[in-house]
Amino acid sequence: MAEFAGVPDGHGRRVAVLVSRFNEAITQRLEQGAVDALLRAGVAEADLDVIRVPGAWELATAARTALATDRYDALVAVGAVIRGETPHFDYVADAAARGLADAAAEFDTPIGFGVLTCDTMAQAEARAGGSHGNKGADAALAALEMADLHARLDAAQDPGDEDDAGEELPRDARRQRSNPPPNAANAAPRR
């Protein structure tokens, strides 16, 4: 039985930190936590970019644009959505989480989720370098760990992960081979 786990190693990895400006007093601290964690984990300063967006709503589109460049091994998204008196919080928090998850899946690239969704400013402060740590730093380390895990899984390809000419298949093609889409030939019979 093979067992795989990644480690938060940033050496040789290119990473972008996406930062929401809304609730800037909190997001600046999350950004600093993420950047410090990435540098301590070995990401070279020249391989680290910071991308600023107006609010958490815009994080997903910025992530998709950044990932479409094929420039990054991982992204870290930080923001702070704090509940108010209207349902706006629910829409923004859900869209940010869903949009970032969808972007990570579509581009097969890890995105560390450092978007706080808090009921109060005090809760956000506690999670941006206060008594609950810095969730920007936590998201950065998670993104590096997942980037390393992706690399380890790619390196441990099964025999048969080659095309007819003996060339290695891209990751997406290997997944399609092991998980073919349902069709008439392999679908369960109707009753």
C-alpha positions, 0 to 999 in steps of 0.5 A: 500500500502506498501512502502519500502526504505533502509537506509545506515546502516552498523551494522552487515554487511560484505562488501568488497571494490574492488579497481582498481590500475590503476590511483592510485592517484585517486583510493586511494582517492576513496578507502579512501572515501568508507572505511571512509563512511562504518566505519562511517555507522557502518561497523565493521573494522573486517567486512571490506575487501579491494580487489585490482585489476590491473584495472577497467577491472578486477573489475567484475571478482573480484566481481564475485569471492568475491560474490561466497564465500557468505561472503559479504552483499554488495560490493563497486567497485572503479576505474577511467577510463580516456579518452585517444586518442583511443577508449580503454576508451569506451571498459573498461568503458562499460565492468566494468559497465556491468560486475559489474551490471551483477555480482550484478544481478547474485548473488542478492547482491548490488554492489556500483558503484564508477568507475569514467569515466571521460574525464580529470584527473581534472574531476576525481580529482573533484570527488575523494574528490574535488569539486564534493565530493567523489564518493567512499563514495557515492557508499559505502552508496548506497551499504549499503542502497541497502543491507538494502532494500534487507533485508527489502524486504526479511523480508516482504514476502507475505503469500504463500512464503512458500513451501508445508511444511510451510518452507520459500522459498529462495528469488530466488524461490519466484521470480521464482514463481511470475515471471515464465519463459515463456512457451507454457502454459503461452505464448501469442498466435501466430497470 
